Amino acid sequence: MKRRLVSILLSIMLVTSGCLGQNRLDELTLVLTLGIDVKKNGELDIYSAVPVFQREAKKKMELLHVHASSFREGRDRLNNEANGLTETGKVQNIVIAKRVLQEKGLFDLIDVLYRDPKSSLKADLIMVDDPIERVMNVDVKDKPRFPVYLRELIRSGHTSEACVYTTARNVYDQFYEKGITPYLTQVKLSENKLRIAGTALIDKRGYYVDSLSPEESIQLLILQQDTKHPIYMTAKLADPAFQKKDEESKSISYSIDYTHSNYKTSAKDGRFQFDLHFSYLIVLTEVLVKANPIKDKTAMERAIAAVMKQKMEGVIAKLQKKQVDPIGLGKYARAYAYDEWKKVEDDWGRAFSKAKVTIHPEVKIISVGALKK
């Protein structure tokens, strides 16, 4: 009898335990996107996009706006603006204006995310060129809710190699890893629509220093070995032998179906040497140059390799000029030249700017198309 009574009580507890402390969706304010800007007096402008679940509501998103001296204070003030209990553990995107990163830096700004156990470290970190108010009010009538639309834009941009993909957790690792400098996805407004603008480069202090275009971001992702094939590219061949009379008809399009990389690292007299070897298997998708893809295959492979080398060297020169290393070559320096690394680990950006980086691309055309003459 006692066993039966205990079993009944346990069953009741199991059934009712899930109902304790429940919250109705229409009683919650789910913060899905946070936007941060700065005023002329240095005070923060903080915006929050929250979905509206009430059936009577005509708008599917509500925009909250507060002023605060810090991100933490702003989050607290959002509670006073919200219609229900504020829940920030589901934040999907944190959008930061460029001028915030220029004036206040990144890491001190979002330090609260790493102190609050309820914060979502999976939130995407995004930098925008435009005022946050305009970005948060972008027209998404024919699209999903703004937080979903923004998240899908970043994910698809990274899949197509137009930008990097950085979460709050990634940035934390990048700040404390001495062999790499942080980077963020960059977007911009164009005709009241958000578009991928490339990659924002951040120094070790957390301040914005420069940007990479979407085309340059492709090269960065290849250098980071963070690409998904195929990678679609278009190049103009500088070799006069391939140019037609029409100056515009000297480009060639191809997809990279496979990439193999091998990084060799050495150091001498405090200067690092990086030899980066790449092997590409490519498929020609469009040929607008004076060449026969079959007869001139070897010459075309050399010409394409030369273009790849030039583009990648241009990106590296830009990074070295700004003394930032989003590639993470500092980790190779630590692994293969530890004694020299220890001398410069606290100022790797400066040491990287003096390093000699040599690109060795090798291209092999594996297909010229479905039809041939």
ABEGO torsion letter per residue (X at the ends): XAAAAAAAAAAAAAAAAAABGBBBAAABBBBABBBBBBBAAGBBBBBBBBBBABAABABABBBBBBBBABAAAAAAAAAAABABBBBAAABABBBBBAAAAAAAEAAAAAAAAAABAABBAABBBBBBABBAAAAAABBAAABBBAAAAAAAAAAAAAAAGABBBBBAAAAAAAAABAABBBBBBBBBBBGGBBBBAEBBBBBAAGBBABBBBAAAAAAAAAAAGBBBOBBBBBBBBABAAABBABAABABBBBBBABBBBBBBBBBBGGBBBBBBBBBBBBBBABBABBBBAAAAAAAAAAAAAAAAAAAAAAAAAAAAAAGBBAAGAAAAAAAABAAAAAAAAABAAAAAAABBBBBBBBBBBABAEABBX
